[in-house]
Each structure stands twice: as C-alpha cells, then as structure tokens.
Amino acid sequence: MKKILAILLAAVMLFGLTACGGTNDDTLGMSDSPLAAPTITPDYEVPDDFKVGFICLHDKESTYDKNFLNAVDTIKAALNLKDEQVLIKTNVDESNACYEAAKDLVTEGCKIVFANSFGHEEFMIKAAKEFTNVQFCHATGTKAHTENLPNYHNAFASIYQGRYLAGIVAGMKLNEMIEEKKITASEAKIGYVGAFTYAEVISGYTSFYLGAKSVCPSVTMDVQFTGSWYSLDGEKSAAEALIANKCVLISQHADSMGAPSACEKAGVPNVSYNGSTYESCPETFLVSSAINWAPYYNYMIRCVVKGEAIAADWCGGIDEGSVVLSGINQDAAAKGTVEAIKKAIADLKAGTVHVFDTKNFTVKGAAVTTYQANVDDDAAFAPDTEVVANGIFEESKFRSAPYFDLQIDGINLLNTNFGE
C-alpha cells in the first residue's frame, strides 16, 4: 500500500529538512521558508547508556531515506547523543533482513528501534513480539492499532496540510496566468504525476487540488499514474503527456527529477515534493513540502526516557513541526504568495480552515455527509470506520497513515491501469 522507494541520487535532486526548513540567503530568488522546521528543545536528559537504533530501506542516496537520516542528525545534536548511542542500519530491504537488523540493534543495547519503510512492518511486529522490553516504532505502517502490542507503534505526518499549502501557491500562479491572459479561467488545468492509486497518493493529490481551488475556483486537474515510486523516464513521460494534454502547471507524488526536468524544459510551472528543485529548475520551481521526522524522534525518545507510553498511532502536523515547506521561488511564483501562505498557515493552526472540509468538494455531484473508510486495513479493503464528523473528513485521526480515498469532482484520472 505504501512506499517502496527506489534510490534517487542526492546530487540530482536537492532534498532534506535543512533545505526545506531553512533559509536560502545565497539563493537570490528564494524566500525564507514560511513553514520551517522548529528547533528541538528537550525538557529531559538522555542517560549516557541509552541507545536508539534506526533501520532504513536505502541510504542518503535515496531522497526518502535521506529525509529520515537528516532528522536523525537533528535529534542527535539536539539531545547531545554520542555516536555510540545512535546506531543506523541502511539498505535493509523489506524482508526478514529487517527482523535480523532489529534483532542486531536489540543485541547492541537499543531501547528503541525505528524502521522507515511500509514493507518493514511485518518484520518489526515479529521483533516486537519477541523482544518485549524494547520499543519498536515504524513509519507509514497501519497495523499498530489492531495488533495492540504495548511495544509496537506507527507514525506518520499530516502532509496533506503541506500539500494544501503548496496547492495555494499553484492556484495563485494560475490566477496570475489568467490575469496576464496567458490562459483563460477555463484553461486553468493542473497536471499531477502520481505513483500508485493508493490512499496516500489520493489524499495527497486531493489536498493539493483543494488548496489550488481555494484561490482559483475554476481549476481542474488531470492525474497520470506511473505504477512506480521512482521512475525517471516514467515520470518524465507522464509530465510530458500531461503538458501535451494542456495542463499548465504540474505537481507530483513520485520521487525522481523526471517531472520537474520536463517542466523546466517546457517552461511549465512545477510544484515538487520532498525538497526544492530550484537549483536544477530555477525558471519553473515554485515550492515544495516535506515531512520533518525530528519531532517524532524526540517524542519517542522522551517517552522511553521518562517511562511514558508511546501512542499506538502518532501523526504530527503543522503544530508539531512535522510538516515543513521549502522557500518560495519569488522569481516564478505569483506576487503576494508568501503573504498568502503565511495567512493560510495561521488559518490551519487556528482551525478556521480544514483541508478536507466537505463543503468544498463533491463526489459525482453530491455532497459528502458520511463515509466509511478502510482504517483497519484488511486484505479486502473493507470499509469499517465512519470518518466524517461535523462536515470534516477526519484524515489520519483513527490511524496515522492516510485513508482518504474519495474521487472528488474536478479531478480526472487519465489512467488507473498502470502503463496506459
């Protein structure tokens, strides 16, 4: 269901929380981040003999894993952890190798073991059942709330908030294009390169679209799926097909430079994911959103050090500093974008705006007043939980991983059988 990410050369795509959360003083066109990663200020001390272990699918050559590893560096510095207190195993595939890696970390004295790939879950659960005195934390998983193990936990972030904000940047750009008569209001069509037809991707492209629609009501969106989390050629071809289909702005939920490079060549504005592509695409890059894992690392370590229970499901958002934005390319974005994003962030924090407010979308022309989602994630994807309350689709409330899978009006899926 979730990411099985392939390796992406860091030299090809700028990435990481430092880039997403920091400033860009030496990059003249970029604003400071309007939603930067916060400073970790612990209210506890970590014992000298405390150890924490991390299991990663790949290494820093992968953008996905680099994000997690950058957060390890952040928390290590914040907590003054010594090298011997932080044990990292990279290039651990989604097989029993994960269990063996977890077992090794337990043997080496780790009190917490964290794994970062969806396919690691089965093997983390196996380890948790065996080593009951160690806490096992897992990113992107779905089974902690049904396994009910006191030492196994899932975590994610409300990245839909970041995508919604990025969508506002896109919508403002569309408005500028309309005002400058480069397009008409009816031609305000976004293209989106998606990896798979999973809830994570659907939640992502829907929140992005709703952000754009909040400022550009005439916007529509085409989605082209690739059937891969990383395919340079596939993502480039998908972006080119969307551009040929008269999409005037492109975003993505996939992990290569294929789409951004196609946009730069064609002169089409682009919103990237998991890091700024400004250096490679200075003419078309607008903004990027990403997950900051440092707050969760701080949370899980604090719980263990202070003898407190770790939540079965934890999902951090803007308030927790778990969702961050890159700087905004002021040479490409519409005027007033930085100010608009700051206001939208304030509205999200205040609760006066909700990303999945059902009054802002319909499904087959009808309002959504109730919806049973597949939260317990069985093999049949059977609906099991009511997730609409007070007019809001409550994404990531009943488990940390996304479960929004509605196909709302205004979004056109060009292919659902991959390779079409």
C-alpha positions in Angstrom: 0.0 0.0 0.0 2.8 2.4 0.8 6.1 3.4 -0.4 8.8 1.0 -1.6 11.1 3.7 -2.6 13.9 3.4 -5.1 17.3 5.1 -4.9 17.5 8.7 -6.1 20.9 10.4 -6.4 21.1 13.3 -4.0 23.3 15.1 -6.5 20.3 15.1 -8.9 17.7 16.4 -6.5 18.2 18.8 -3.6 16.5 17.4 -0.6 16.3 17.3 3.2 14.9 19.1 6.1 17.8 21.6 6.1 16.8 22.7 2.7 13.1 22.5 3.3 13.1 24.2 6.7 15.9 26.6 6.5 16.7 29.8 4.6 18.2 30.4 1.2 20.2 33.5 1.8 22.6 32.6 -1.0 19.8 31.9 -3.5 18.5 35.3 -4.5 15.1 34.2 -5.9 14.1 32.2 -2.9 12.2 33.4 0.2 12.9 32.1 3.6 10.7 29.1 4.4 7.2 30.3 5.6 7.0 27.0 7.5 10.4 26.0 8.7 11.5 23.1 10.9 11.4 24.1 14.5 14.3 23.9 16.9 14.1 20.8 19.2 14.3 21.9 22.8 14.2 18.8 25.0 12.9 19.0 28.6 14.7 15.8 29.6 18.2 14.4 29.7 19.1 11.2 28.0 21.2 8.7 30.1 24.7 8.1 28.8 24.0 4.4 28.4 20.8 5.0 26.3 20.9 3.7 22.7 18.4 4.2 19.8 18.5 2.3 16.5 17.3 3.2 13.0 16.6 0.9 10.1 16.4 2.5 6.6 15.3 0.9 3.3 18.2 2.7 1.5 20.8 5.3 2.5 21.3 9.0 1.9 21.5 8.4 -1.8 17.7 8.0 -1.6 15.7 11.1 -1.1 13.1 9.3 1.1 15.8 7.8 3.4 17.8 11.0 3.4 14.9 12.8 4.9 14.8 10.3 7.8 18.6 10.4 8.2 18.7 14.2 8.3 16.2 14.1 11.1 18.5 11.6 12.9 21.3 14.2 12.7 18.9 16.8 14.0 17.8 14.9 17.1 21.3 13.6 17.7 22.6 17.2 18.0 19.5 18.4 20.0 19.9 15.6 22.6 23.7 15.7 22.6 23.8 12.0 21.8 27.2 10.4 21.2 28.0 8.4 18.1 27.8 5.1 20.0 24.3 6.0 21.2 22.8 6.2 17.7 23.0 3.0 15.6 21.9 3.1 12.0 21.4 0.3 9.6 20.9 1.3 6.0 20.0 -0.6 2.8 17.7 -3.0 4.7 15.2 -4.5 2.4 11.6 -5.4 3.1 12.2 -9.0 4.1 13.4 -10.9 7.1 16.6 -8.8 6.8 14.6 -6.2 8.7 13.9 -8.6 11.5 17.6 -9.5 11.6 18.6 -5.8 11.7 16.2 -5.2 14.5 17.5 -8.2 16.4 21.0 -6.9 16.0 20.1 -3.5 17.3 18.4 -5.0 20.3 21.5 -7.1 21.0 23.6 -4.0 20.8 21.5 -2.4 23.6 19.0 -0.2 21.8 15.9 0.7 23.8 14.1 1.9 20.7 14.2 0.6 17.2 12.7 2.7 14.4 12.1 1.5 10.8 11.1 3.7 7.9 9.5 1.7 5.1 6.0 0.3 4.9 7.2 -3.1 3.9 9.2 -3.4 7.1 6.1 -3.6 9.2 5.6 -7.4 9.3 9.2 -7.9 10.5 9.0 -5.1 13.0 5.9 -6.7 14.5 7.8 -10.1 14.6 10.6 -8.4 16.5 8.3 -6.6 18.9 6.6 -9.9 19.9 10.0 -11.4 20.6 11.7 -8.5 22.4 9.0 -7.2 24.7 11.3 -4.9 26.7 12.2 -2.8 23.6 10.0 -0.3 21.9 9.5 -0.6 18.1 8.4 2.4 16.1 7.5 2.3 12.5 6.9 5.0 9.9 3.9 4.7 7.4 2.5 1.5 8.9 -1.1 0.7 9.5 -1.3 -2.3 12.0 -0.3 -0.9 15.4 -3.9 -0.1 16.4 -5.1 -3.6 15.5 -2.1 -5.6 16.7 -2.5 -4.0 20.2 1.1 -4.6 21.2 2.3 -2.3 24.0 5.7 -2.0 22.4 4.8 -1.5 18.7 3.8 1.8 17.3 3.0 3.6 13.9 3.8 7.2 13.0 3.1 9.5 10.1 2.5 13.2 9.5 -0.3 15.3 8.2 1.5 16.0 5.0 -1.9 16.8 3.4 -1.5 20.2 5.2 1.7 20.9 3.4 0.3 19.8 0.0 -2.8 22.0 0.6 -0.4 25.0 1.2 1.6 24.1 -1.9 -1.7 24.0 -3.8 -2.4 27.5 -2.8 0.9 28.5 -4.3 -0.2 26.7 -7.5 -3.6 28.3 -7.5 -2.1 31.8 -7.2 0.2 31.1 -10.1 -2.9 30.1 -12.2 -4.6 33.3 -11.2 -1.6 35.3 -12.3 -1.6 33.4 -15.6 -5.3 34.2 -16.1 -4.8 37.9 -15.2 -1.9 38.1 -17.7 -4.1 36.5 -20.3 -1.7 33.6 -20.8 -4.7 31.3 -20.2 -8.4 31.7 -19.7 -10.1 30.7 -16.4 -11.4 27.5 -18.1 -7.9 26.6 -19.1 -6.6 26.5 -15.5 -5.8 22.8 -15.5 -3.2 21.3 -13.3 -1.4 18.0 -14.1 -0.3 15.6 -11.4 2.1 12.7 -11.7 1.1 10.0 -9.2 2.9 6.8 -8.3 0.0 4.4 -7.4 -3.7 4.6 -6.8 -3.2 4.2 -3.0 -5.0 6.3 -0.4 -1.7 8.0 0.4 -1.4 9.3 -3.1 -5.2 10.1 -3.4 -5.0 12.1 -0.1 -2.0 13.9 -1.4 -3.3 15.0 -4.8 -6.7 15.8 -3.4 -5.4 18.1 -0.7 -3.1 19.8 -3.3 -6.1 20.3 -5.6 -8.3 21.7 -2.8 -5.5 24.2 -1.9 -5.4 25.4 -5.5 -9.2 25.5 -5.8 -9.4 27.6 -2.6 -7.9 30.5 -4.5 -8.6 29.6 -8.1 -12.2 28.2 -8.3 -12.1 27.3 -12.0 -9.2 24.9 -11.6 -9.4 21.3 -12.7 -6.7 18.5 -12.5 -5.6 15.5 -14.6 -3.7 12.7 -12.8 -1.4 10.4 -14.6 -0.1 7.3 -12.7 3.2 5.7 -13.3 3.0 2.5 -11.3 6.3 3.2 -9.6 7.6 5.3 -6.8 10.7 6.1 -8.7 10.9 6.0 -12.5 12.9 8.9 -14.1 11.7 8.0 -17.6 8.1 7.2 -16.5 7.6 10.4 -14.5 9.1 12.5 -17.3 6.9 10.8 -19.9 3.8 11.3 -17.6 4.6 15.0 -17.2 5.1 15.4 -20.9 1.8 13.7 -21.6 0.0 16.0 -19.1 1.6 19.1 -20.7 0.5 17.8 -24.2 -3.0 17.4 -22.7 -2.9 21.2 -22.0 -2.0 21.1 -18.3 -0.4 24.4 -17.5 1.2 23.5 -14.1 2.5 20.2 -12.8 3.0 18.6 -9.4 3.8 15.1 -8.3 3.8 12.3 -5.7 6.8 10.4 -7.0 10.5 10.6 -6.3 12.6 11.4 -9.3 13.5 14.6 -11.2 11.6 13.3 -14.3 8.6 15.6 -13.9 10.5 18.8 -12.8 13.0 18.4 -15.6 10.2 18.1 -18.1 8.6 21.2 -16.7 11.8 23.2 -16.9 12.3 22.2 -20.5 8.8 23.1 -21.4 8.6 26.3 -19.3 5.7 24.9 -17.2 5.5 25.9 -13.5 6.2 23.0 -11.2 5.5 22.1 -7.5 7.9 19.4 -6.3 7.8 17.1 -3.3 10.3 16.3 -0.6 12.7 19.1 -1.5 13.5 22.2 -3.5 14.4 21.7 -7.2 15.4 25.4 -7.5 19.0 24.8 -8.5 18.0 22.5 -11.3 14.8 24.2 -12.3 15.1 27.9 -11.4 12.7 29.1 -14.0 9.7 26.8 -13.1 10.1 25.6 -9.5 7.5 27.2 -7.2 7.6 25.4 -3.8 7.9 22.0 -2.1 6.5 20.4 1.0 8.1 17.6 3.2 7.7 15.7 6.4 10.0 16.6 9.3 10.6 13.4 11.4 12.7 15.1 14.1 9.6 15.9 16.3 8.6 12.2 16.3 12.1 11.1 17.2 12.1 13.5 20.1 8.7 12.2 21.2 9.5 8.5 21.1 12.9 9.0 22.9 11.3 11.3 25.5 8.6 8.7 26.2 11.1 5.9 26.8 13.5 8.0 28.9 10.6 9.3 31.1 8.9 5.9 31.3 5.8 7.0 29.5 3.7 5.1 26.9 4.2 5.8 23.2 0.9 6.2 21.3 0.0 3.3 19.1 -0.6 5.9 16.3 1.1 9.3 16.2 0.5 11.9 13.5 2.2 15.3 13.7 1.2 18.3 11.7 2.0 22.0 11.4 1.6 22.5 15.1 4.1 19.8 15.9 6.6 21.0 13.3 6.2 17.8 11.4 5.1 19.5 8.1 7.5 21.9 6.5 7.8 23.9 3.3 10.8 25.0 1.3 11.3 28.6 0.5 9.1 30.0 -2.3 10.7 30.9 -5.7 9.8 34.6 -5.9 11.0 34.8 -9.4 8.4 32.3 -10.6 5.6 32.4 -8.0 2.8 35.0 -8.2 3.2 38.2 -6.3 1.8 38.0 -2.8 2.3 34.3 -2.5 4.5 34.4 0.6 1.9 36.5 2.4 -1.0 34.3 1.3 0.8 31.2 2.6 1.5 32.8 5.9 -2.2 33.6 6.3 -3.2 30.0 5.3 -0.8 28.6 7.9 -2.3 30.8 10.5 -5.8 29.7 9.5 -4.9 26.0 9.6 -3.3 26.5 13.1 -6.4 28.3 14.3 -8.8 25.6 13.0 -10.7 28.1 10.9 -9.7 26.2 7.7 -9.8 22.4 7.3 -8.1 20.7 4.3 -10.9 18.1 3.9 -13.9 20.4 4.7 -16.7 18.6 2.8 -18.4 21.8 1.8 -15.5 22.4 -0.6 -15.9 19.3 -2.7 -18.5 16.9 -4.1 -18.4 13.3 -5.4 -20.4 12.7 -8.5 -22.2 15.9 -7.9 -23.3 15.0 -4.4 -22.3 16.4 -1.1 -20.4 14.0 1.2 -22.1 13.7 4.6 -20.9 10.3 5.7 -18.1 7.9 4.7 -16.9 4.6 5.9 -13.2 4.3 5.4 -10.9 1.2 5.4 -9.0 2.2 8.6 -8.3 -1.3 9.9 -6.6 -2.1 6.5 -7.7 -5.7 5.9 -6.9 -7.5 2.7 -10.3 -6.8 1.1 -10.0 -3.0 1.9 -13.5 -3.3 3.6 -14.9 -0.1 5.0 -15.0 -0.2 8.8 -14.9 3.3 10.3 -17.1 6.5 9.9 -14.6 9.3 9.2 -16.9 12.3 8.5 -17.9 14.4 11.5 -19.2 18.0 11.7 -18.6 18.4 7.9 -14.9 17.4 8.0 -13.3 14.3 6.6 -11.1 13.4 9.6 -7.9 12.3 7.8 -5.3 10.4 10.0 -7.5 10.7 13.2 -8.2 6.9 13.5 -4.8 5.8 12.4 -1.7 7.8 11.4 -1.4 6.6 7.8 -3.7 8.3 5.3 -7.1 6.7 4.4 -8.7 9.4 2.3 -9.6 7.6 -1.0 -12.6 9.6 -2.3 -12.5 10.5 -6.0 -13.8 14.1 -5.9 -15.3 16.1 -8.8 -12.8 18.3 -10.7 -10.1 15.6 -10.7 -9.8 13.5 -13.8 -7.8 10.2 -13.6 -6.3 9.6 -17.0 -5.2 6.1 -16.2 -5.7 3.6 -13.3 -4.2 0.6 -15.0 -0.5 1.4 -15.0 1.2 1.7 -18.3 -1.8 3.1 -20.2 
